Amino acid sequence: MDKALVDALGLDSLPFEDSIKIIEDQLNNIDKIRERLSSLLDDYTKQSNICDIQKWYNQCSDTLSHKIVLTMEDDIEFGFNFKYRNRDFRCLVSYDDNKEPYWGVCGLTENINSCPNIFNALKQLVLQSNKGFHNYEYNSSEWVISDYERKELIVDRFITLANLIYCSESCSIVEC
């Protein structure tokens, strides 16, 4: 491979200083191309994720339309608000840094530090539902429960969680 590069850049017939300058210029060009490709990758990933969210939103809205009205947030999250023990929460689907989809329930005005008993009781309601929910162990304090999910399973996971909340006597859906 080195020989192919030396031949392609014509380095054999040049003084070392000129060869070094050509190699440095080529490395700078490669760095610029890498930066642009990285930026393009981020843009395309974001657009793909927005399309996924819109598709999932439509699927979930169709399924839940007779029970819950879903709302979109910033093209990258959808869900619904509800009350549990007079506290405001949101059940949602989104993407983590445009990489992995996740579902979850977060506090809108409270966090686990401000009302730990309520957060823990709501988390147990979900975990003990025998619906296969698991909790991501590194959640920040505003999350009651959340976890990453494969794209092909996220709609079913969210619908199951939404129905669990909808059917719970201790939760009430907030119409937006």
PyRosetta script that sets phi, psi and omega in degrees:
from pyrosetta import init, pose_from_sequence

init()
pose = pose_from_sequence("MDKALVDALGLDSLPFEDSIKIIEDQLNNIDKIRERLSSLLDDYTKQSNICDIQKWYNQCSDTLSHKIVLTMEDDIEFGFNFKYRNRDFRCLVSYDDNKEPYWGVCGLTENINSCPNIFNALKQLVLQSNKGFHNYEYNSSEWVISDYERKELIVDRFITLANLIYCSESCSIVEC")
pose.set_psi(1, -38.4)
pose.set_omega(1, 178.7)
pose.set_phi(2, -58.7)
pose.set_psi(2, -43.3)
pose.set_omega(2, -179.6)
pose.set_phi(3, -61.9)
pose.set_psi(3, -40.9)
pose.set_omega(3, 179.4)
pose.set_phi(4, -63.4)
pose.set_psi(4, -41.4)
pose.set_omega(4, 178.0)
pose.set_phi(5, -65.6)
pose.set_psi(5, -45.0)
pose.set_omega(5, 179.5)
pose.set_phi(6, -59.8)
pose.set_psi(6, -44.4)
pose.set_omega(6, 179.3)
pose.set_phi(7, -66.1)
pose.set_psi(7, -45.4)
pose.set_omega(7, -177.0)
pose.set_phi(8, -64.3)
pose.set_psi(8, -35.5)
pose.set_omega(8, -179.0)
pose.set_phi(9, -91.0)
pose.set_psi(9, -5.7)
pose.set_omega(9, 178.7)
pose.set_phi(10, 66.0)
pose.set_psi(10, 37.4)
pose.set_omega(10, -174.2)
pose.set_phi(11, -79.6)
pose.set_psi(11, -22.4)
pose.set_omega(11, -176.2)
pose.set_phi(12, -58.9)
pose.set_psi(12, -36.8)
pose.set_omega(12, -173.4)
pose.set_phi(13, -96.9)
pose.set_psi(13, 8.3)
pose.set_omega(13, -176.6)
pose.set_phi(14, -108.3)
pose.set_psi(14, 153.4)
pose.set_omega(14, 172.5)
pose.set_phi(15, -65.2)
pose.set_psi(15, 157.0)
pose.set_omega(15, -177.1)
pose.set_phi(16, -55.7)
pose.set_psi(16, -42.5)
pose.set_omega(16, -179.0)
pose.set_phi(17, -59.4)
pose.set_psi(17, -43.6)
pose.set_omega(17, 179.2)
pose.set_phi(18, -67.3)
pose.set_psi(18, -40.2)
pose.set_omega(18, 178.2)
pose.set_phi(19, -62.2)
pose.set_psi(19, -43.6)
pose.set_omega(19, 179.1)
pose.set_phi(20, -61.5)
pose.set_psi(20, -43.4)
pose.set_omega(20, 179.5)
pose.set_phi(21, -61.9)
pose.set_psi(21, -43.4)
pose.set_omega(21, 179.2)
pose.set_phi(22, -62.9)
pose.set_psi(22, -43.3)
pose.set_omega(22, 179.9)
pose.set_phi(23, -64.4)
pose.set_psi(23, -43.8)
pose.set_omega(23, 178.0)
pose.set_phi(24, -60.2)
pose.set_psi(24, -43.6)
pose.set_omega(24, 178.2)
pose.set_phi(25, -60.9)
pose.set_psi(25, -42.4)
pose.set_omega(25, 179.4)
pose.set_phi(26, -65.0)
pose.set_psi(26, -40.1)
pose.set_omega(26, 177.0)
pose.set_phi(27, -63.6)
pose.set_psi(27, -40.5)
pose.set_omega(27, 176.4)
pose.set_phi(28, -61.9)
pose.set_psi(28, -42.1)
pose.set_omega(28, 178.0)
pose.set_phi(29, -62.6)
pose.set_psi(29, -41.7)
pose.set_omega(29, 179.1)
pose.set_phi(30, -63.6)
pose.set_psi(30, -41.9)
pose.set_omega(30, 178.1)
pose.set_phi(31, -61.1)
pose.set_psi(31, -42.2)
pose.set_omega(31, 178.8)
pose.set_phi(32, -64.8)
pose.set_psi(32, -42.1)
pose.set_omega(32, 178.3)
pose.set_phi(33, -64.1)
pose.set_psi(33, -42.4)
pose.set_omega(33, 178.6)
pose.set_phi(34, -60.8)
pose.set_psi(34, -44.1)
pose.set_omega(34, 178.2)
pose.set_phi(35, -61.3)
pose.set_psi(35, -45.9)
pose.set_omega(35, -179.5)
pose.set_phi(36, -65.0)
pose.set_psi(36, -42.6)
pose.set_omega(36, 178.4)
pose.set_phi(37, -63.8)
pose.set_psi(37, -39.4)
pose.set_omega(37, 178.0)
pose.set_phi(38, -63.6)
pose.set_psi(38, -42.5)
pose.set_omega(38, 178.2)
pose.set_phi(39, -64.7)
pose.set_psi(39, -43.7)
pose.set_omega(39, 176.9)
pose.set_phi(40, -61.2)
pose.set_psi(40, -41.7)
pose.set_omega(40, 178.1)
pose.set_phi(41, -60.0)
pose.set_psi(41, -45.3)
pose.set_omega(41, 178.1)
pose.set_phi(42, -60.5)
pose.set_psi(42, -44.9)
pose.set_omega(42, 179.9)
pose.set_phi(43, -62.2)
pose.set_psi(43, -47.0)
pose.set_omega(43, -178.9)
pose.set_phi(44, -66.9)
pose.set_psi(44, -38.0)
pose.set_omega(44, 177.4)
pose.set_phi(45, -63.7)
pose.set_psi(45, -44.6)
pose.set_omega(45, 179.2)
pose.set_phi(46, -61.4)
pose.set_psi(46, -45.1)
pose.set_omega(46, 179.6)
pose.set_phi(47, -64.7)
pose.set_psi(47, -39.0)
pose.set_omega(47, 177.3)
pose.set_phi(48, -63.6)
pose.set_psi(48, -42.3)
pose.set_omega(48, 179.7)
pose.set_phi(49, -66.0)
pose.set_psi(49, -38.8)
pose.set_omega(49, 176.7)
pose.set_phi(50, -62.2)
pose.set_psi(50, -41.1)
pose.set_omega(50, 177.0)
pose.set_phi(51, -63.4)
pose.set_psi(51, -42.6)
pose.set_omega(51, 177.4)
pose.set_phi(52, -59.3)
pose.set_psi(52, -49.3)
pose.set_omega(52, -178.5)
pose.set_phi(53, -58.9)
pose.set_psi(53, -43.9)
pose.set_omega(53, -180.0)
pose.set_phi(54, -63.4)
pose.set_psi(54, -42.6)
pose.set_omega(54, 178.8)
pose.set_phi(55, -63.8)
pose.set_psi(55, -45.4)
pose.set_omega(55, 179.9)
pose.set_phi(56, -65.7)
pose.set_psi(56, -40.3)
pose.set_omega(56, 177.8)
pose.set_phi(57, -57.9)
pose.set_psi(57, -47.6)
pose.set_omega(57, -180.0)
pose.set_phi(58, -62.4)
pose.set_psi(58, -43.6)
pose.set_omega(58, 179.5)
pose.set_phi(59, -63.2)
pose.set_psi(59, -46.4)
pose.set_omega(59, -178.8)
pose.set_phi(60, -68.4)
pose.set_psi(60, -40.7)
pose.set_omega(60, 178.4)
pose.set_phi(61, -60.5)
pose.set_psi(61, -43.6)
pose.set_omega(61, 179.0)
pose.set_phi(62, -60.9)
pose.set_psi(62, -43.9)
pose.set_omega(62, -177.2)
pose.set_phi(63, -71.1)
pose.set_psi(63, -38.4)
pose.set_omega(63, -173.6)
pose.set_phi(64, -99.3)
pose.set_psi(64, 3.8)
pose.set_omega(64, -170.4)
pose.set_phi(65, -56.6)
pose.set_psi(65, -30.9)
pose.set_omega(65, -179.5)
pose.set_phi(66, -81.2)
pose.set_psi(66, -5.2)
pose.set_omega(66, -178.0)
pose.set_phi(67, -120.8)
pose.set_psi(67, -48.5)
pose.set_omega(67, -168.1)
pose.set_phi(68, -133.4)
pose.set_psi(68, 137.2)
pose.set_omega(68, 173.1)
pose.set_phi(69, -97.6)
pose.set_psi(69, 120.2)
pose.set_omega(69, -179.5)
pose.set_phi(70, -89.7)
pose.set_psi(70, 150.0)
pose.set_omega(70, 176.6)
pose.set_phi(71, -124.9)
pose.set_psi(71, 148.6)
pose.set_omega(71, 177.5)
pose.set_phi(72, -97.1)
pose.set_psi(72, 147.0)
pose.set_omega(72, 174.9)
pose.set_phi(73, -129.3)
pose.set_psi(73, 118.5)
pose.set_omega(73, 173.3)
pose.set_phi(74, 54.0)
pose.set_psi(74, 30.6)
pose.set_omega(74, 177.7)
pose.set_phi(75, 61.9)
pose.set_psi(75, -1.3)
pose.set_omega(75, -175.4)
pose.set_phi(76, -126.8)
pose.set_psi(76, 9.2)
pose.set_omega(76, 178.6)
pose.set_phi(77, -153.4)
pose.set_psi(77, 141.7)
pose.set_omega(77, 171.5)
pose.set_phi(78, -140.2)
pose.set_psi(78, 159.5)
pose.set_omega(78, 179.1)
pose.set_phi(79, 169.0)
pose.set_psi(79, -156.3)
pose.set_omega(79, 179.7)
pose.set_phi(80, -149.0)
pose.set_psi(80, 155.5)
pose.set_omega(80, 178.5)
pose.set_phi(81, -97.6)
pose.set_psi(81, 149.0)
pose.set_omega(81, 176.6)
pose.set_phi(82, -151.1)
pose.set_psi(82, 164.9)
pose.set_omega(82, 177.4)
pose.set_phi(83, -111.2)
pose.set_psi(83, 140.9)
pose.set_omega(83, 173.9)
pose.set_phi(84, -137.1)
pose.set_psi(84, 118.9)
pose.set_omega(84, -176.8)
pose.set_phi(85, 50.4)
pose.set_psi(85, 46.4)
pose.set_omega(85, 177.7)
pose.set_phi(86, 62.8)
pose.set_psi(86, 21.9)
pose.set_omega(86, 175.3)
pose.set_phi(87, -115.8)
pose.set_psi(87, 149.6)
pose.set_omega(87, -176.9)
pose.set_phi(88, -93.6)
pose.set_psi(88, 130.2)
pose.set_omega(88, 179.7)
pose.set_phi(89, -133.8)
pose.set_psi(89, 163.6)
pose.set_omega(89, 175.3)
pose.set_phi(90, -131.6)
pose.set_psi(90, 131.1)
pose.set_omega(90, 173.4)
pose.set_phi(91, -100.3)
pose.set_psi(91, 127.9)
pose.set_omega(91, -170.5)
pose.set_phi(92, -150.8)
pose.set_psi(92, 168.2)
pose.set_omega(92, 170.4)
pose.set_phi(93, -127.9)
pose.set_psi(93, 137.8)
pose.set_omega(93, 178.3)
pose.set_phi(94, -156.9)
pose.set_psi(94, -170.6)
pose.set_omega(94, 175.4)
pose.set_phi(95, -118.5)
pose.set_psi(95, 141.9)
pose.set_omega(95, 177.0)
pose.set_phi(96, -91.2)
pose.set_psi(96, 111.4)
pose.set_omega(96, -179.7)
pose.set_phi(97, 48.0)
pose.set_psi(97, 39.0)
pose.set_omega(97, 179.0)
pose.set_phi(98, 59.7)
pose.set_psi(98, 24.5)
pose.set_omega(98, -177.8)
pose.set_phi(99, -115.0)
pose.set_psi(99, -58.1)
pose.set_omega(99, -174.5)
pose.set_phi(100, -123.4)
pose.set_psi(100, 136.0)
pose.set_omega(100, 176.6)
pose.set_phi(101, -75.2)
pose.set_psi(101, 149.8)
pose.set_omega(101, 176.7)
pose.set_phi(102, -144.9)
pose.set_psi(102, 159.5)
pose.set_omega(102, 173.3)
pose.set_phi(103, -117.2)
pose.set_psi(103, 160.1)
pose.set_omega(103, 176.9)
pose.set_phi(104, 177.8)
pose.set_psi(104, 174.7)
pose.set_omega(104, 174.7)
pose.set_phi(105, -127.6)
pose.set_psi(105, 125.3)
pose.set_omega(105, 179.4)
pose.set_phi(106, -126.5)
pose.set_psi(106, 153.3)
pose.set_omega(106, 175.0)
pose.set_phi(107, -77.3)
pose.set_psi(107, 138.3)
pose.set_omega(107, -179.9)
pose.set_phi(108, -88.4)
pose.set_psi(108, -32.0)
pose.set_omega(108, -179.9)
pose.set_phi(109, -127.6)
pose.set_psi(109, -11.2)
pose.set_omega(109, -177.6)
pose.set_phi(110, -121.8)
pose.set_psi(110, 166.9)
pose.set_omega(110, 171.4)
pose.set_phi(111, -138.4)
pose.set_psi(111, 178.6)
pose.set_omega(111, -174.5)
pose.set_phi(112, -62.5)
pose.set_psi(112, -26.0)
pose.set_omega(112, 179.8)
pose.set_phi(113, -75.1)
pose.set_psi(113, -30.3)
pose.set_omega(113, -178.1)
pose.set_phi(114, -84.9)
pose.set_psi(114, -27.0)
pose.set_omega(114, 177.6)
pose.set_phi(115, -150.4)
pose.set_psi(115, 71.6)
pose.set_omega(115, -175.5)
pose.set_phi(116, -61.4)
pose.set_psi(116, -36.6)
pose.set_omega(116, -178.2)
pose.set_phi(117, -65.1)
pose.set_psi(117, -40.0)
pose.set_omega(117, 179.7)
pose.set_phi(118, -68.7)
pose.set_psi(118, -45.7)
pose.set_omega(118, 178.9)
pose.set_phi(119, -60.4)
pose.set_psi(119, -45.9)
pose.set_omega(119, -179.2)
pose.set_phi(120, -66.6)
pose.set_psi(120, -37.6)
pose.set_omega(120, 179.0)
pose.set_phi(121, -66.0)
pose.set_psi(121, -41.7)
pose.set_omega(121, 178.2)
pose.set_phi(122, -66.9)
pose.set_psi(122, -40.1)
pose.set_omega(122, 177.4)
pose.set_phi(123, -61.3)
pose.set_psi(123, -42.6)
pose.set_omega(123, 179.4)
pose.set_phi(124, -66.3)
pose.set_psi(124, -35.6)
pose.set_omega(124, 175.9)
pose.set_phi(125, -55.5)
pose.set_psi(125, -43.7)
pose.set_omega(125, -179.3)
pose.set_phi(126, -74.3)
pose.set_psi(126, -48.8)
pose.set_omega(126, -175.6)
pose.set_phi(127, -66.4)
pose.set_psi(127, -34.0)
pose.set_omega(127, -177.5)
pose.set_phi(128, -90.4)
pose.set_psi(128, 12.1)
pose.set_omega(128, -178.4)
pose.set_phi(129, -78.4)
pose.set_psi(129, -7.4)
pose.set_omega(129, -176.0)
pose.set_phi(130, 59.7)
pose.set_psi(130, 31.2)
pose.set_omega(130, 177.7)
pose.set_phi(131, -104.7)
pose.set_psi(131, 7.0)
pose.set_omega(131, 176.4)
pose.set_phi(132, 82.7)
pose.set_psi(132, 19.9)
pose.set_omega(132, 179.1)
pose.set_phi(133, -78.2)
pose.set_psi(133, 143.4)
pose.set_omega(133, 175.4)
pose.set_phi(134, -129.0)
pose.set_psi(134, 158.7)
pose.set_omega(134, -178.6)
pose.set_phi(135, -113.7)
pose.set_psi(135, 132.5)
pose.set_omega(135, 174.8)
pose.set_phi(136, -67.6)
pose.set_psi(136, 125.1)
pose.set_omega(136, -171.1)
pose.set_phi(137, -72.7)
pose.set_psi(137, -14.5)
pose.set_omega(137, -176.7)
pose.set_phi(138, -107.3)
pose.set_psi(138, 29.6)
pose.set_omega(138, 178.4)
pose.set_phi(139, -61.1)
pose.set_psi(139, 145.7)
pose.set_omega(139, 171.4)
pose.set_phi(140, -77.4)
pose.set_psi(140, 170.1)
pose.set_omega(140, -167.3)
pose.set_phi(141, -66.1)
pose.set_psi(141, -20.2)
pose.set_omega(141, 180.0)
pose.set_phi(142, -81.0)
pose.set_psi(142, -10.2)
pose.set_omega(142, -178.1)
pose.set_phi(143, -90.4)
pose.set_psi(143, 126.5)
pose.set_omega(143, 172.8)
pose.set_phi(144, -74.9)
pose.set_psi(144, -49.1)
pose.set_omega(144, -178.6)
pose.set_phi(145, -159.8)
pose.set_psi(145, 144.8)
pose.set_omega(145, 174.4)
pose.set_phi(146, -166.3)
pose.set_psi(146, 163.3)
pose.set_omega(146, 175.2)
pose.set_phi(147, -164.3)
pose.set_psi(147, 156.4)
pose.set_omega(147, 175.3)
pose.set_phi(148, -78.4)
pose.set_psi(148, 153.2)
pose.set_omega(148, -179.6)
pose.set_phi(149, -145.5)
pose.set_psi(149, 148.4)
pose.set_omega(149, 175.0)
pose.set_phi(150, -65.0)
pose.set_psi(150, 147.0)
pose.set_omega(150, -177.3)
pose.set_phi(151, -53.6)
pose.set_psi(151, -42.2)
pose.set_omega(151, -175.3)
pose.set_phi(152, -71.2)
pose.set_psi(152, -11.6)
pose.set_omega(152, -178.9)
pose.set_phi(153, -110.9)
pose.set_psi(153, -8.6)
pose.set_omega(153, -171.3)
pose.set_phi(154, -63.4)
pose.set_psi(154, -37.6)
pose.set_omega(154, -179.4)
pose.set_phi(155, -64.8)
pose.set_psi(155, -48.4)
pose.set_omega(155, 179.0)
pose.set_phi(156, -61.6)
pose.set_psi(156, -40.7)
pose.set_omega(156, -179.2)
pose.set_phi(157, -63.8)
pose.set_psi(157, -45.6)
pose.set_omega(157, -179.3)
pose.set_phi(158, -65.8)
pose.set_psi(158, -44.3)
pose.set_omega(158, -179.7)
pose.set_phi(159, -61.5)
pose.set_psi(159, -40.8)
pose.set_omega(159, 177.2)
pose.set_phi(160, -61.6)
pose.set_psi(160, -45.5)
pose.set_omega(160, 179.1)
pose.set_phi(161, -65.0)
pose.set_psi(161, -43.5)
pose.set_omega(161, 179.4)
pose.set_phi(162, -61.4)
pose.set_psi(162, -43.7)
pose.set_omega(162, 178.5)
pose.set_phi(163, -65.2)
pose.set_psi(163, -37.7)
pose.set_omega(163, 177.1)
pose.set_phi(164, -60.5)
pose.set_psi(164, -45.8)
pose.set_omega(164, 179.5)
pose.set_phi(165, -67.4)
pose.set_psi(165, -45.2)
pose.set_omega(165, -179.2)
pose.set_phi(166, -59.5)
pose.set_psi(166, -40.3)
pose.set_omega(166, -176.7)
pose.set_phi(167, -83.4)
pose.set_psi(167, -11.2)
pose.set_omega(167, -179.4)
pose.set_phi(168, -74.9)
pose.set_psi(168, 131.1)
pose.set_omega(168, 177.9)
pose.set_phi(169, -68.2)
pose.set_psi(169, -20.7)
pose.set_omega(169, -177.2)
pose.set_phi(170, -90.6)
pose.set_psi(170, -2.7)
pose.set_omega(170, 178.9)
pose.set_phi(171, -116.3)
pose.set_psi(171, 144.8)
pose.set_omega(171, 174.1)
pose.set_phi(172, -132.9)
pose.set_psi(172, 131.1)
pose.set_omega(172, -177.9)
pose.set_phi(173, -73.5)
pose.set_psi(173, 136.9)
pose.set_omega(173, 178.2)
pose.set_phi(174, -100.5)
pose.set_psi(174, 121.1)
pose.set_omega(174, 178.2)
pose.set_phi(175, -79.9)
pose.set_psi(175, 128.7)
pose.set_omega(175, -179.5)
pose.set_phi(176, -90.2)
pose.dump_pdb("model.pdb")
